[in-house]
Amino acid sequence: MMSKLVTSLVRFILLGVVFVFLFYPERFHVSFSYPGAPQADNLAIRITKTFFWLLVSLEILRVFYYGVVKSKAKGLLANVVTLAIPLVLVLILLEIVFMYVPQSHEGVLSKASQIWWYKYWKPINQLGYRDKEISSDTTKKTVLVIGDSFSAGHGLKSVDERFSDRLEKQLGPGYIVYNLGVSGSDTRDEAKRLRAFPVKPDVIVLQYFPNDIERVGREKNVPLVGAEPYADLHGPLTTLVKHFYLPNFIYWQLPHTSFNTFEDFVKKSYTTPDVLNAHLNDLSDIVAYRDSTGARMYTVFIPFLFHLEKSNGYTKPVADWLQQKGVHVVDVTEGIRSIPDKERVVGKNDGHASASVNAAIADRLAQEMKKTNH
């Protein structure tokens, strides 16, 4: 029996090396590269980790059998081991289960959100957008929807639920709508991507959210406290939550940065002339692109979904400026207000717009475009 335990010890050492390589590859200066990284969590790597945990479980059972059951060990240590082994195996089982539980989350911060991204973030076209490929049909009017994660449909399992795809259906066969939404994008980035897109638009739809001013606010040193993920963790708990699925899932079910913290940042940014003027300068690049193409431009202001009036008040200077530049500002507040609070967002941990909100945006936008003969 002693030889069995010794061989188990050797196997545990080998499994330890594999453990560090799989869960802490940075220790070996290794990084796993795969399509969708780092937003997506690769299935092949998760399957490999699953087999690893199964091997660990088998080795634990083997040690328990030869070290306690077969040797008929008694005493305090044997009793503690007998109680601890089932607990450890249950934790391993839960860790395996939560490797395959998708849950959308703002900013793709959690491991569950990376699983969600891997499963649902499709199709991806050749330009890297979550959208169809560019059509060779030049007879249709082209609508470019530019924006951030709200345009891209973060939290929506199907692109058919997005306002851009719904808009295309409502406009009819004479139109084709391309979605240039990118999670985390801001106004400056959106202007660059519009200019780089190979199809010139007949219509531009700018989707605007109050956090579009965030980059400029940070550059102008407007304080945003507590926004960094995992900032409230310390010591060994940090590495445990960052590297393992079960504790990571539990961590993200708990509240962290409050809305009030981010609201203070937004309010300060929009009421600081230096910040607002810099932001309007970024927006002027998009307006200039509109002018160069002769396209008609619409801006859809999506408010904070549980604080409609507040966010509309913050972004009013931007809406007024755009109207002065001849941009059609589309107010979707009333459509969103008619939707019950809990049905406005895609999930508990994800405040992005639900399919119902996207439908309301598409309806309002189509109405405005038809009214202005587009």
Salt bridges, closest charged atoms under 4 A:
GLU26 OE2 - HIS243 NE2 3.26
ASP41 OD1 - ARG46 NE 3.73
GLU59 OE1 - ARG11 NE 3.00
GLU59 OE2 - ARG62 NH1 3.76
ASP131 OD1 - LYS132 NZ 3.85
ASP131 OD1 - ARG162 NH2 3.35
ASP165 OD1 - ARG162 NE 2.89
GLU168 OE2 - LYS132 NZ 3.45
ASP186 OD2 - ARG215 NE 2.91
ASP189 OD2 - ARG193 NE 2.83
GLU214 OE2 - ARG218 NE 3.03
GLU219 OE2 - ARG188 NH1 3.01
ASP232 OD2 - HIS256 ND1 2.94
GLU263 OE2 - LYS310 NZ 3.18
ASP274 OD2 - LYS220 NZ 3.70
ASP282 OD2 - ARG188 NE 3.32
ASP291 OD1 - ARG290 NH2 2.72
GLU309 OE2 - ARG337 NH2 2.53
ASP320 OD2 - LYS316 NZ 2.77
GLU334 OE2 - ARG337 NH2 2.99
ASP341 OD1 - ARG344 NH2 3.27
ASP350 OD2 - HIS154 NE2 3.59
ASP350 OD1 - HIS352 ND1 2.49
GLU368 OE1 - ARG364 NH1 3.38
GLU368 OE1 - LYS371 NZ 3.37
